Amino acid sequence: MSYIYVLWSNKLQKRYVGSTENLDKRMYEHNHGHSKFTKGGIPWELLYQEEFNSLSEARKRELFLKTGVGRKTLDGILNVNY
């Protein structure tokens, strides 16, 4: 299985969207400084995840969620009001 996931950093007040085949390992990497981009936001909290049959499907969804329409969709899923 593969996943897309959404993380939240209280420190940065930002969320991060990613994809992986091993969510537990990826969370460990994010929270232990193994990812250059997320290193400054430790600790990261898992807000949301979706499961897919393949990594290519998960990556397509990840790319969508990083677009303007995708961010608005994610805001709706997470009930975020700005």
mmCIF file of the N, C-alpha and C atoms, coordinates in Angstrom:
data_MODEL
# 
_entry.id   MODEL 
# 
loop_
_atom_site.group_PDB 
_atom_site.id 
_atom_site.type_symbol 
_atom_site.label_atom_id 
_atom_site.label_alt_id 
_atom_site.label_comp_id 
_atom_site.label_asym_id 
_atom_site.label_entity_id 
_atom_site.label_seq_id 
_atom_site.pdbx_PDB_ins_code 
_atom_site.Cartn_x 
_atom_site.Cartn_y 
_atom_site.Cartn_z 
_atom_site.occupancy 
_atom_site.B_iso_or_equiv 
_atom_site.pdbx_formal_charge 
_atom_site.auth_seq_id 
_atom_site.auth_comp_id 
_atom_site.auth_asym_id 
_atom_site.auth_atom_id 
_atom_site.pdbx_PDB_model_num 
ATOM 1   N N  . MET A 1 1  ? 0.827   -1.184 0.000  1.00 0.00 ? 1  MET A N  1 
ATOM 2   C CA . MET A 1 1  ? 0.000   0.000  0.000  1.00 0.00 ? 1  MET A CA 1 
ATOM 3   C C  . MET A 1 1  ? 0.873   1.250  0.000  1.00 0.00 ? 1  MET A C  1 
ATOM 4   N N  . SER A 1 2  ? 0.298   2.324  -0.488 1.00 0.00 ? 2  SER A N  1 
ATOM 5   C CA . SER A 1 2  ? 0.959   3.623  -0.495 1.00 0.00 ? 2  SER A CA 1 
ATOM 6   C C  . SER A 1 2  ? 0.009   4.653  0.095  1.00 0.00 ? 2  SER A C  1 
ATOM 7   N N  . TYR A 1 3  ? 0.565   5.749  0.531  1.00 0.00 ? 3  TYR A N  1 
ATOM 8   C CA . TYR A 1 3  ? -0.219  6.744  1.251  1.00 0.00 ? 3  TYR A CA 1 
ATOM 9   C C  . TYR A 1 3  ? 0.133   8.162  0.820  1.00 0.00 ? 3  TYR A C  1 
ATOM 10  N N  . ILE A 1 4  ? -0.848  9.053  0.933  1.00 0.00 ? 4  ILE A N  1 
ATOM 11  C CA . ILE A 1 4  ? -0.558  10.474 0.991  1.00 0.00 ? 4  ILE A CA 1 
ATOM 12  C C  . ILE A 1 4  ? -0.851  10.839 2.439  1.00 0.00 ? 4  ILE A C  1 
ATOM 13  N N  . TYR A 1 5  ? -0.123  11.834 2.921  1.00 0.00 ? 5  TYR A N  1 
ATOM 14  C CA . TYR A 1 5  ? -0.306  12.228 4.305  1.00 0.00 ? 5  TYR A CA 1 
ATOM 15  C C  . TYR A 1 5  ? -0.177  13.737 4.417  1.00 0.00 ? 5  TYR A C  1 
ATOM 16  N N  . VAL A 1 6  ? -0.815  14.259 5.438  1.00 0.00 ? 6  VAL A N  1 
ATOM 17  C CA . VAL A 1 6  ? -0.747  15.688 5.719  1.00 0.00 ? 6  VAL A CA 1 
ATOM 18  C C  . VAL A 1 6  ? -0.248  15.845 7.145  1.00 0.00 ? 6  VAL A C  1 
ATOM 19  N N  . LEU A 1 7  ? 0.832   16.598 7.282  1.00 0.00 ? 7  LEU A N  1 
ATOM 20  C CA . LEU A 1 7  ? 1.417   16.861 8.590  1.00 0.00 ? 7  LEU A CA 1 
ATOM 21  C C  . LEU A 1 7  ? 1.182   18.311 8.973  1.00 0.00 ? 7  LEU A C  1 
ATOM 22  N N  . TRP A 1 8  ? 1.184   18.588 10.268 1.00 0.00 ? 8  TRP A N  1 
ATOM 23  C CA . TRP A 1 8  ? 1.059   19.951 10.776 1.00 0.00 ? 8  TRP A CA 1 
ATOM 24  C C  . TRP A 1 8  ? 2.198   20.231 11.755 1.00 0.00 ? 8  TRP A C  1 
ATOM 25  N N  . SER A 1 9  ? 2.811   21.408 11.612 1.00 0.00 ? 9  SER A N  1 
ATOM 26  C CA . SER A 1 9  ? 3.833   21.866 12.540 1.00 0.00 ? 9  SER A CA 1 
ATOM 27  C C  . SER A 1 9  ? 3.308   23.089 13.281 1.00 0.00 ? 9  SER A C  1 
ATOM 28  N N  . ASN A 1 10 ? 3.120   22.977 14.588 1.00 0.00 ? 10 ASN A N  1 
ATOM 29  C CA . ASN A 1 10 ? 2.738   24.135 15.401 1.00 0.00 ? 10 ASN A CA 1 
ATOM 30  C C  . ASN A 1 10 ? 3.848   25.176 15.390 1.00 0.00 ? 10 ASN A C  1 
ATOM 31  N N  . LYS A 1 11 ? 5.076   24.720 15.381 1.00 0.00 ? 11 LYS A N  1 
ATOM 32  C CA . LYS A 1 11 ? 6.227   25.607 15.400 1.00 0.00 ? 11 LYS A CA 1 
ATOM 33  C C  . LYS A 1 11 ? 6.217   26.553 14.191 1.00 0.00 ? 11 LYS A C  1 
ATOM 34  N N  . LEU A 1 12 ? 5.943   26.002 12.996 1.00 0.00 ? 12 LEU A N  1 
ATOM 35  C CA . LEU A 1 12 ? 5.936   26.800 11.769 1.00 0.00 ? 12 LEU A CA 1 
ATOM 36  C C  . LEU A 1 12 ? 4.550   27.308 11.388 1.00 0.00 ? 12 LEU A C  1 
ATOM 37  N N  . GLN A 1 13 ? 3.515   26.734 12.023 1.00 0.00 ? 13 GLN A N  1 
ATOM 38  C CA . GLN A 1 13 ? 2.127   27.033 11.652 1.00 0.00 ? 13 GLN A CA 1 
ATOM 39  C C  . GLN A 1 13 ? 1.905   26.735 10.172 1.00 0.00 ? 13 GLN A C  1 
ATOM 40  N N  . LYS A 1 14 ? 2.419   25.579 9.747  1.00 0.00 ? 14 LYS A N  1 
ATOM 41  C CA . LYS A 1 14 ? 2.299   25.152 8.350  1.00 0.00 ? 14 LYS A CA 1 
ATOM 42  C C  . LYS A 1 14 ? 1.975   23.682 8.287  1.00 0.00 ? 14 LYS A C  1 
ATOM 43  N N  . ARG A 1 15 ? 1.405   23.313 7.148  1.00 0.00 ? 15 ARG A N  1 
ATOM 44  C CA . ARG A 1 15 ? 1.184   21.892 6.908  1.00 0.00 ? 15 ARG A CA 1 
ATOM 45  C C  . ARG A 1 15 ? 2.081   21.438 5.767  1.00 0.00 ? 15 ARG A C  1 
ATOM 46  N N  . TYR A 1 16 ? 2.288   20.142 5.710  1.00 0.00 ? 16 TYR A N  1 
ATOM 47  C CA . TYR A 1 16 ? 3.152   19.527 4.710  1.00 0.00 ? 16 TYR A CA 1 
ATOM 48  C C  . TYR A 1 16 ? 2.397   18.339 4.132  1.00 0.00 ? 16 TYR A C  1 
ATOM 49  N N  . VAL A 1 17 ? 2.405   18.206 2.814  1.00 0.00 ? 17 VAL A N  1 
ATOM 50  C CA . VAL A 1 17 ? 1.752   17.091 2.135  1.00 0.00 ? 17 VAL A CA 1 
ATOM 51  C C  . VAL A 1 17 ? 2.826   16.241 1.476  1.00 0.00 ? 17 VAL A C  1 
ATOM 52  N N  . GLY A 1 18 ? 2.755   14.934 1.695  1.00 0.00 ? 18 GLY A N  1 
ATOM 53  C CA . GLY A 1 18 ? 3.737   14.032 1.101  1.00 0.00 ? 18 GLY A CA 1 
ATOM 54  C C  . GLY A 1 18 ? 3.114   12.699 0.747  1.00 0.00 ? 18 GLY A C  1 
ATOM 55  N N  . SER A 1 19 ? 3.916   11.836 0.136  1.00 0.00 ? 19 SER A N  1 
ATOM 56  C CA . SER A 1 19 ? 3.462   10.484 -0.198 1.00 0.00 ? 19 SER A CA 1 
ATOM 57  C C  . SER A 1 19 ? 4.578   9.499  0.133  1.00 0.00 ? 19 SER A C  1 
ATOM 58  N N  . THR A 1 20 ? 4.185   8.267  0.432  1.00 0.00 ? 20 THR A N  1 
ATOM 59  C CA . THR A 1 20 ? 5.157   7.249  0.831  1.00 0.00 ? 20 THR A CA 1 
ATOM 60  C C  . THR A 1 20 ? 4.545   5.855  0.741  1.00 0.00 ? 20 THR A C  1 
ATOM 61  N N  . GLU A 1 21 ? 5.407   4.862  0.786  1.00 0.00 ? 21 GLU A N  1 
ATOM 62  C CA . GLU A 1 21 ? 4.946   3.478  0.885  1.00 0.00 ? 21 GLU A CA 1 
ATOM 63  C C  . GLU A 1 21 ? 5.011   2.978  2.328  1.00 0.00 ? 21 GLU A C  1 
ATOM 64  N N  . ASN A 1 22 ? 5.698   3.704  3.190  1.00 0.00 ? 22 ASN A N  1 
ATOM 65  C CA . ASN A 1 22 ? 5.839   3.299  4.585  1.00 0.00 ? 22 ASN A CA 1 
ATOM 66  C C  . ASN A 1 22 ? 5.618   4.527  5.472  1.00 0.00 ? 22 ASN A C  1 
ATOM 67  N N  . LEU A 1 23 ? 4.401   4.718  5.913  1.00 0.00 ? 23 LEU A N  1 
ATOM 68  C CA . LEU A 1 23 ? 4.025   5.910  6.657  1.00 0.00 ? 23 LEU A CA 1 
ATOM 69  C C  . LEU A 1 23 ? 4.728   6.004  8.009  1.00 0.00 ? 23 LEU A C  1 
ATOM 70  N N  . ASP A 1 24 ? 4.851   4.908  8.720  1.00 0.00 ? 24 ASP A N  1 
ATOM 71  C CA . ASP A 1 24 ? 5.526   4.940  10.023 1.00 0.00 ? 24 ASP A CA 1 
ATOM 72  C C  . ASP A 1 24 ? 6.988   5.377  9.882  1.00 0.00 ? 24 ASP A C  1 
ATOM 73  N N  . LYS A 1 25 ? 7.674   4.811  8.897  1.00 0.00 ? 25 LYS A N  1 
ATOM 74  C CA . LYS A 1 25 ? 9.073   5.162  8.657  1.00 0.00 ? 25 LYS A CA 1 
ATOM 75  C C  . LYS A 1 25 ? 9.190   6.632  8.257  1.00 0.00 ? 25 LYS A C  1 
ATOM 76  N N  . ARG A 1 26 ? 8.292   7.089  7.401  1.00 0.00 ? 26 ARG A N  1 
ATOM 77  C CA . ARG A 1 26 ? 8.338   8.478  6.935  1.00 0.00 ? 26 ARG A CA 1 
ATOM 78  C C  . ARG A 1 26 ? 8.079   9.452  8.077  1.00 0.00 ? 26 ARG A C  1 
ATOM 79  N N  . MET A 1 27 ? 7.135   9.128  8.959  1.00 0.00 ? 27 MET A N  1 
ATOM 80  C CA . MET A 1 27 ? 6.875   9.979  10.124 1.00 0.00 ? 27 MET A CA 1 
ATOM 81  C C  . MET A 1 27 ? 8.119   10.060 11.010 1.00 0.00 ? 27 MET A C  1 
ATOM 82  N N  . TYR A 1 28 ? 8.765   8.936  11.207 1.00 0.00 ? 28 TYR A N  1 
ATOM 83  C CA . TYR A 1 28 ? 10.004  8.911  11.992 1.00 0.00 ? 28 TYR A CA 1 
ATOM 84  C C  . TYR A 1 28 ? 11.043  9.838  11.360 1.00 0.00 ? 28 TYR A C  1 
ATOM 85  N N  . GLU A 1 29 ? 11.201  9.733  10.048 1.00 0.00 ? 29 GLU A N  1 
ATOM 86  C CA . GLU A 1 29 ? 12.186  10.565 9.350  1.00 0.00 ? 29 GLU A CA 1 
ATOM 87  C C  . GLU A 1 29 ? 11.872  12.056 9.509  1.00 0.00 ? 29 GLU A C  1 
ATOM 88  N N  . HIS A 1 30 ? 10.597  12.424 9.363  1.00 0.00 ? 30 HIS A N  1 
ATOM 89  C CA . HIS A 1 30 ? 10.216  13.831 9.511  1.00 0.00 ? 30 HIS A CA 1 
ATOM 90  C C  . HIS A 1 30 ? 10.489  14.333 10.927 1.00 0.00 ? 30 HIS A C  1 
ATOM 91  N N  . ASN A 1 31 ? 10.198  13.529 11.920 1.00 0.00 ? 31 ASN A N  1 
ATOM 92  C CA . ASN A 1 31 ? 10.322  13.972 13.309 1.00 0.00 ? 31 ASN A CA 1 
ATOM 93  C C  . ASN A 1 31 ? 11.706  13.780 13.918 1.00 0.00 ? 31 ASN A C  1 
ATOM 94  N N  . HIS A 1 32 ? 12.636  13.236 13.136 1.00 0.00 ? 32 HIS A N  1 
ATOM 95  C CA . HIS A 1 32 ? 14.006  13.065 13.636 1.00 0.00 ? 32 HIS A CA 1 
ATOM 96  C C  . HIS A 1 32 ? 15.022  13.785 12.750 1.00 0.00 ? 32 HIS A C  1 
ATOM 97  N N  . GLY A 1 33 ? 14.546  14.754 11.962 1.00 0.00 ? 33 GLY A N  1 
ATOM 98  C CA . GLY A 1 33 ? 15.446  15.605 11.194 1.00 0.00 ? 33 GLY A CA 1 
ATOM 99  C C  . GLY A 1 33 ? 16.072  14.976 9.962  1.00 0.00 ? 33 GLY A C  1 
ATOM 100 N N  . HIS A 1 34 ? 15.520  13.881 9.463  1.00 0.00 ? 34 HIS A N  1 
ATOM 101 C CA . HIS A 1 34 ? 16.076  13.212 8.294  1.00 0.00 ? 34 HIS A CA 1 
ATOM 102 C C  . HIS A 1 34 ? 15.593  13.817 6.977  1.00 0.00 ? 34 HIS A C  1 
ATOM 103 N N  . SER A 1 35 ? 14.641  14.712 7.046  1.00 0.00 ? 35 SER A N  1 
ATOM 104 C CA . SER A 1 35 ? 14.103  15.360 5.851  1.00 0.00 ? 35 SER A CA 1 
ATOM 105 C C  . SER A 1 35 ? 14.477  16.841 5.898  1.00 0.00 ? 35 SER A C  1 
ATOM 106 N N  . LYS A 1 36 ? 15.274  17.278 4.931  1.00 0.00 ? 36 LYS A N  1 
ATOM 107 C CA . LYS A 1 36 ? 15.779  18.655 4.912  1.00 0.00 ? 36 LYS A CA 1 
ATOM 108 C C  . LYS A 1 36 ? 14.642  19.681 4.966  1.00 0.00 ? 36 LYS A C  1 
ATOM 109 N N  . PHE A 1 37 ? 13.580  19.446 4.207  1.00 0.00 ? 37 PHE A N  1 
ATOM 110 C CA . PHE A 1 37 ? 12.500  20.420 4.117  1.00 0.00 ? 37 PHE A CA 1 
ATOM 111 C C  . PHE A 1 37 ? 11.710  20.551 5.421  1.00 0.00 ? 37 PHE A C  1 
ATOM 112 N N  . THR A 1 38 ? 11.521  19.466 6.147  1.00 0.00 ? 38 THR A N  1 
ATOM 113 C CA . THR A 1 38 ? 10.681  19.502 7.342  1.00 0.00 ? 38 THR A CA 1 
ATOM 114 C C  . THR A 1 38 ? 11.474  19.576 8.645  1.00 0.00 ? 38 THR A C  1 
ATOM 115 N N  . LYS A 1 39 ? 12.775  19.566 8.548  1.00 0.00 ? 39 LYS A N  1 
ATOM 116 C CA . LYS A 1 39 ? 13.652  19.574 9.719  1.00 0.00 ? 39 LYS A CA 1 
ATOM 117 C C  . LYS A 1 39 ? 13.330  20.709 10.697 1.00 0.00 ? 39 LYS A C  1 
ATOM 118 N N  . GLY A 1 40 ? 13.045  21.885 10.187 1.00 0.00 ? 40 GLY A N  1 
ATOM 119 C CA . GLY A 1 40 ? 12.808  23.047 11.038 1.00 0.00 ? 40 GLY A CA 1 
ATOM 120 C C  . GLY A 1 40 ? 11.451  23.090 11.710 1.00 0.00 ? 40 GLY A C  1 
ATOM 121 N N  . GLY A 1 41 ? 10.563  22.156 11.380 1.00 0.00 ? 41 GLY A N  1 
ATOM 122 C CA . GLY A 1 41 ? 9.220   22.184 11.943 1.00 0.00 ? 41 GLY A CA 1 
ATOM 123 C C  . GLY A 1 41 ? 8.927   21.134 12.985 1.00 0.00 ? 41 GLY A C  1 
ATOM 124 N N  . ILE A 1 42 ? 9.934   20.412 13.406 1.00 0.00 ? 42 ILE A N  1 
ATOM 125 C CA . ILE A 1 42 ? 9.757   19.334 14.388 1.00 0.00 ? 42 ILE A CA 1 
ATOM 126 C C  . ILE A 1 42 ? 9.174   19.895 15.671 1.00 0.00 ? 42 ILE A C  1 
ATOM 127 N N  . PRO A 1 43 ? 8.195   19.270 16.270 1.00 0.00 ? 43 PRO A N  1 
ATOM 128 C CA . PRO A 1 43 ? 7.559   17.994 15.923 1.00 0.00 ? 43 PRO A CA 1 
ATOM 129 C C  . PRO A 1 43 ? 6.416   18.171 14.925 1.00 0.00 ? 43 PRO A C  1 
ATOM 130 N N  . TRP A 1 44 ? 6.239   17.176 14.077 1.00 0.00 ? 44 TRP A N  1 
ATOM 131 C CA . TRP A 1 44 ? 5.161   17.146 13.094 1.00 0.00 ? 44 TRP A CA 1 
ATOM 132 C C  . TRP A 1 44 ? 4.070   16.216 13.587 1.00 0.00 ? 44 TRP A C  1 
ATOM 133 N N  . GLU A 1 45 ? 2.832   16.627 13.383 1.00 0.00 ? 45 GLU A N  1 
ATOM 134 C CA . GLU A 1 45 ? 1.659   15.848 13.800 1.00 0.00 ? 45 GLU A CA 1 
ATOM 135 C C  . GLU A 1 45 ? 0.938   15.371 12.534 1.00 0.00 ? 45 GLU A C  1 
ATOM 136 N N  . LEU A 1 46 ? 0.556   14.111 12.497 1.00 0.00 ? 46 LEU A N  1 
ATOM 137 C CA . LEU A 1 46 ? -0.194  13.575 11.369 1.00 0.00 ? 46 LEU A CA 1 
ATOM 138 C C  . LEU A 1 46 ? -1.648  14.035 11.465 1.00 0.00 ? 46 LEU A C  1 
ATOM 139 N N  . LEU A 1 47 ? -2.089  14.815 10.474 1.00 0.00 ? 47 LEU A N  1 
ATOM 140 C CA . LEU A 1 47 ? -3.466  15.320 10.461 1.00 0.00 ? 47 LEU A CA 1 
ATOM 141 C C  . LEU A 1 47 ? -4.408  14.437 9.659  1.00 0.00 ? 47 LEU A C  1 
ATOM 142 N N  . TYR A 1 48 ? -3.882  13.864 8.568  1.00 0.00 ? 48 TYR A N  1 
ATOM 143 C CA . TYR A 1 48 ? -4.759  13.196 7.611  1.00 0.00 ? 48 TYR A CA 1 
ATOM 144 C C  . TYR A 1 48 ? -3.936  12.244 6.760  1.00 0.00 ? 48 TYR A C  1 
ATOM 145 N N  . GLN A 1 49 ? -4.574  11.164 6.323  1.00 0.00 ? 49 GLN A N  1 
ATOM 146 C CA . GLN A 1 49 ? -3.926  10.232 5.395  1.00 0.00 ? 49 GLN A CA 1 
ATOM 147 C C  . GLN A 1 49 ? -4.965  9.576  4.503  1.00 0.00 ? 49 GLN A C  1 
ATOM 148 N N  . GLU A 1 50 ? -4.521  9.177  3.319  1.00 0.00 ? 50 GLU A N  1 
ATOM 149 C CA . GLU A 1 50 ? -5.335  8.394  2.388  1.00 0.00 ? 50 GLU A CA 1 
ATOM 150 C C  . GLU A 1 50 ? -4.479  7.234  1.907  1.00 0.00 ? 50 GLU A C  1 
ATOM 151 N N  . GLU A 1 51 ? -5.109  6.099  1.648  1.00 0.00 ? 51 GLU A N  1 
ATOM 152 C CA . GLU A 1 51 ? -4.405  4.896  1.227  1.00 0.00 ? 51 GLU A CA 1 
ATOM 153 C C  . GLU A 1 51 ? -4.669  4.619  -0.248 1.00 0.00 ? 51 GLU A C  1 
ATOM 154 N N  . PHE A 1 52 ? -3.635  4.162  -0.970 1.00 0.00 ? 52 PHE A N  1 
ATOM 155 C CA . PHE A 1 52 ? -3.731  3.857  -2.398 1.00 0.00 ? 52 PHE A CA 1 
ATOM 156 C C  . PHE A 1 52 ? -3.077  2.517  -2.695 1.00 0.00 ? 52 PHE A C  1 
ATOM 157 N N  . ASN A 1 53 ? -3.449  1.945  -3.824 1.00 0.00 ? 53 ASN A N  1 
ATOM 158 C CA . ASN A 1 53 ? -2.881  0.656  -4.223 1.00 0.00 ? 53 ASN A CA 1 
ATOM 159 C C  . ASN A 1 53 ? -1.462  0.769  -4.756 1.00 0.00 ? 53 ASN A C  1 
ATOM 160 N N  . SER A 1 54 ? -1.083  1.949  -5.263 1.00 0.00 ? 54 SER A N  1 
ATOM 161 C CA . SER A 1 54 ? 0.255   2.113  -5.819 1.00 0.00 ? 54 SER A CA 1 
ATOM 162 C C  . SER A 1 54 ? 0.811   3.486  -5.462 1.00 0.00 ? 54 SER A C  1 
ATOM 163 N N  . LEU A 1 55 ? 2.124   3.586  -5.488 1.00 0.00 ? 55 LEU A N  1 
ATOM 164 C CA . LEU A 1 55 ? 2.779   4.851  -5.199 1.00 0.00 ? 55 LEU A CA 1 
ATOM 165 C C  . LEU A 1 55 ? 2.471   5.882  -6.280 1.00 0.00 ? 55 LEU A C  1 
ATOM 166 N N  . SER A 1 56 ? 2.315   5.446  -7.521 1.00 0.00 ? 56 SER A N  1 
ATOM 167 C CA . SER A 1 56 ? 2.004   6.398  -8.589 1.00 0.00 ? 56 SER A CA 1 
ATOM 168 C C  . SER A 1 56 ? 0.628   7.042  -8.368 1.00 0.00 ? 56 SER A C  1 
ATOM 169 N N  . GLU A 1 57 ? -0.344  6.280  -7.886 1.00 0.00 ? 57 GLU A N  1 
ATOM 170 C CA . GLU A 1 57 ? -1.661  6.851  -7.555 1.00 0.00 ? 57 GLU A CA 1 
ATOM 171 C C  . GLU A 1 57 ? -1.535  7.856  -6.413 1.00 0.00 ? 57 GLU A C  1 
ATOM 172 N N  . ALA A 1 58 ? -0.779  7.493  -5.399 1.00 0.00 ? 58 ALA A N  1 
ATOM 173 C CA . ALA A 1 58 ? -0.587  8.379  -4.250 1.00 0.00 ? 58 ALA A CA 1 
ATOM 174 C C  . ALA A 1 58 ? 0.108   9.667  -4.678 1.00 0.00 ? 58 ALA A C  1 
ATOM 175 N N  . ARG A 1 59 ? 1.102   9.565  -5.537 1.00 0.00 ? 59 ARG A N  1 
ATOM 176 C CA . ARG A 1 59 ? 1.829   10.757 -5.993 1.00 0.00 ? 59 ARG A CA 1 
ATOM 177 C C  . ARG A 1 59 ? 0.935   11.678 -6.820 1.00 0.00 ? 59 ARG A C  1 
ATOM 178 N N  . LYS A 1 60 ? 0.046   11.106 -7.620 1.00 0.00 ? 60 LYS A N  1 
ATOM 179 C CA . LYS A 1 60 ? -0.905  11.927 -8.381 1.00 0.00 ? 60 LYS A CA 1 
ATOM 180 C C  . LYS A 1 60 ? -1.792  12.725 -7.430 1.00 0.00 ? 60 LYS A C  1 
ATOM 181 N N  . ARG A 1 61 ? -2.265  12.065 -6.381 1.00 0.00 ? 61 ARG A N  1 
ATOM 182 C CA . ARG A 1 61 ? -3.110  12.738 -5.395 1.00 0.00 ? 61 ARG A CA 1 
ATOM 183 C C  . ARG A 1 61 ? -2.311  13.800 -4.640 1.00 0.00 ? 61 ARG A C  1 
ATOM 184 N N  . GLU A 1 62 ? -1.075  13.483 -4.296 1.00 0.00 ? 62 GLU A N  1 
ATOM 185 C CA . GLU A 1 62 ? -0.204  14.453 -3.616 1.00 0.00 ? 62 GLU A CA 1 
ATOM 186 C C  . GLU A 1 62 ? -0.031  15.707 -4.475 1.00 0.00 ? 62 GLU A C  1 
ATOM 187 N N  . LEU A 1 63 ? 0.274   15.518 -5.750 1.00 0.00 ? 63 LEU A N  1 
ATOM 188 C CA . LEU A 1 63 ? 0.453   16.660 -6.646 1.00 0.00 ? 63 LEU A CA 1 
ATOM 189 C C  . LEU A 1 63 ? -0.825  17.487 -6.750 1.00 0.00 ? 63 LEU A C  1 
ATOM 190 N N  . PHE A 1 64 ? -1.986  16.823 -6.800 1.00 0.00 ? 64 PHE A N  1 
ATOM 191 C CA . PHE A 1 64 ? -3.256  17.546 -6.833 1.00 0.00 ? 64 PHE A CA 1 
ATOM 192 C C  . PHE A 1 64 ? -3.435  18.375 -5.563 1.00 0.00 ? 64 PHE A C  1 
ATOM 193 N N  . LEU A 1 65 ? -3.162  17.770 -4.399 1.00 0.00 ? 65 LEU A N  1 
ATOM 194 C CA . LEU A 1 65 ? -3.364  18.466 -3.129 1.00 0.00 ? 65 LEU A CA 1 
ATOM 195 C C  . LEU A 1 65 ? -2.417  19.653 -2.950 1.00 0.00 ? 65 LEU A C  1 
ATOM 196 N N  . LYS A 1 66 ? -1.381  19.730 -3.782 1.00 0.00 ? 66 LYS A N  1 
ATOM 197 C CA . LYS A 1 66 ? -0.445  20.848 -3.728 1.00 0.00 ? 66 LYS A CA 1 
ATOM 198 C C  . LYS A 1 66 ? -0.813  21.966 -4.708 1.00 0.00 ? 66 LYS A C  1 
ATOM 199 N N  . THR A 1 67 ? -1.896  21.790 -5.461 1.00 0.00 ? 67 THR A N  1 
ATOM 200 C CA . THR A 1 67 ? -2.374  22.843 -6.353 1.00 0.00 ? 67 THR A CA 1 
ATOM 201 C C  . THR A 1 67 ? -3.322  23.755 -5.582 1.00 0.00 ? 67 THR A C  1 
ATOM 202 N N  . GLY A 1 68 ? -3.696  24.868 -6.184 1.00 0.00 ? 68 GLY A N  1 
ATOM 203 C CA . GLY A 1 68 ? -4.639  25.786 -5.541 1.00 0.00 ? 68 GLY A CA 1 
ATOM 204 C C  . GLY A 1 68 ? -5.963  25.121 -5.228 1.00 0.00 ? 68 GLY A C  1 
ATOM 205 N N  . VAL A 1 69 ? -6.524  24.412 -6.205 1.00 0.00 ? 69 VAL A N  1 
ATOM 206 C CA . VAL A 1 69 ? -7.804  23.713 -6.005 1.00 0.00 ? 69 VAL A CA 1 
ATOM 207 C C  . VAL A 1 69 ? -7.623  22.596 -4.978 1.00 0.00 ? 69 VAL A C  1 
ATOM 208 N N  . GLY A 1 70 ? -6.498  21.904 -5.039 1.00 0.00 ? 70 GLY A N  1 
ATOM 209 C CA . GLY A 1 70 ? -6.231  20.831 -4.091 1.00 0.00 ? 70 GLY A CA 1 
ATOM 210 C C  . GLY A 1 70 ? -6.107  21.324 -2.668 1.00 0.00 ? 70 GLY A C  1 
ATOM 211 N N  . ARG A 1 71 ? -5.465  22.487 -2.481 1.00 0.00 ? 71 ARG A N  1 
ATOM 212 C CA . ARG A 1 71 ? -5.352  23.058 -1.129 1.00 0.00 ? 71 ARG A CA 1 
ATOM 213 C C  . ARG A 1 71 ? -6.729  23.423 -0.585 1.00 0.00 ? 71 ARG A C  1 
ATOM 214 N N  . LYS A 1 72 ? -7.580  23.965 -1.447 1.00 0.00 ? 72 LYS A N  1 
ATOM 215 C CA . LYS A 1 72 ? -8.950  24.294 -1.009 1.00 0.00 ? 72 LYS A CA 1 
ATOM 216 C C  . LYS A 1 72 ? -9.721  23.019 -0.667 1.00 0.00 ? 72 LYS A C  1 
ATOM 217 N N  . THR A 1 73 ? -9.539  21.975 -1.469 1.00 0.00 ? 73 THR A N  1 
ATOM 218 C CA . THR A 1 73 ? -10.175 20.677 -1.180 1.00 0.00 ? 73 THR A CA 1 
ATOM 219 C C  . THR A 1 73 ? -9.710  20.167 0.172  1.00 0.00 ? 73 THR A C  1 
ATOM 220 N N  . LEU A 1 74 ? -8.421  20.246 0.412  1.00 0.00 ? 74 LEU A N  1 
ATOM 221 C CA . LEU A 1 74 ? -7.845  19.798 1.683  1.00 0.00 ? 74 LEU A CA 1 
ATOM 222 C C  . LEU A 1 74 ? -8.366  20.638 2.844  1.00 0.00 ? 74 LEU A C  1 
ATOM 223 N N  . ASP A 1 75 ? -8.499  21.943 2.627  1.00 0.00 ? 75 ASP A N  1 
ATOM 224 C CA . ASP A 1 75 ? -9.085  22.792 3.669  1.00 0.00 ? 75 ASP A CA 1 
ATOM 225 C C  . ASP A 1 75 ? -10.490 22.297 4.033  1.00 0.00 ? 75 ASP A C  1 
ATOM 226 N N  . GLY A 1 76 ? -11.270 21.910 3.041  1.00 0.00 ? 76 GLY A N  1 
ATOM 227 C CA . GLY A 1 76 ? -12.613 21.392 3.285  1.00 0.00 ? 76 GLY A CA 1 
ATOM 228 C C  . GLY A 1 76 ? -12.589 20.073 4.043  1.00 0.00 ? 76 GLY A C  1 
ATOM 229 N N  . ILE A 1 77 ? -11.679 19.192 3.651  1.00 0.00 ? 77 ILE A N  1 
ATOM 230 C CA . ILE A 1 77 ? -11.551 17.899 4.329  1.00 0.00 ? 77 ILE A CA 1 
ATOM 231 C C  . ILE A 1 77 ? -11.159 18.100 5.792  1.00 0.00 ? 77 ILE A C  1 
ATOM 232 N N  . LEU A 1 78 ? -10.265 19.040 6.038  1.00 0.00 ? 78 LEU A N  1 
ATOM 233 C CA . LEU A 1 78 ? -9.750  19.276 7.388  1.00 0.00 ? 78 LEU A CA 1 
ATOM 234 C C  . LEU A 1 78 ? -10.570 20.302 8.162  1.00 0.00 ? 78 LEU A C  1 
ATOM 235 N N  . ASN A 1 79 ? -11.630 20.832 7.529  1.00 0.00 ? 79 ASN A N  1 
ATOM 236 C CA . ASN A 1 79 ? -12.473 21.865 8.148  1.00 0.00 ? 79 ASN A CA 1 
ATOM 237 C C  . ASN A 1 79 ? -11.672 23.082 8.593  1.00 0.00 ? 79 ASN A C  1 
ATOM 238 N N  . VAL A 1 80 ? -10.812 23.563 7.697  1.00 0.00 ? 80 VAL A N  1 
ATOM 239 C CA . VAL A 1 80 ? -9.993  24.730 7.988  1.00 0.00 ? 80 VAL A CA 1 
ATOM 240 C C  . VAL A 1 80 ? -10.725 25.974 7.500  1.00 0.00 ? 80 VAL A C  1 
ATOM 241 N N  . ASN A 1 81 ? -10.819 26.953 8.356  1.00 0.00 ? 81 ASN A N  1 
ATOM 242 C CA . ASN A 1 81 ? -11.423 28.238 7.995  1.00 0.00 ? 81 ASN A CA 1 
ATOM 243 C C  . ASN A 1 81 ? -10.396 29.337 8.172  1.00 0.00 ? 81 ASN A C  1 
ATOM 244 N N  . TYR A 1 82 ? -10.098 30.042 7.093  1.00 0.00 ? 82 TYR A N  1 
ATOM 245 C CA . TYR A 1 82 ? -9.145  31.152 7.161  1.00 0.00 ? 82 TYR A CA 1 
ATOM 246 C C  . TYR A 1 82 ? -9.868  32.456 7.170  1.00 0.00 ? 82 TYR A C  1 
# 
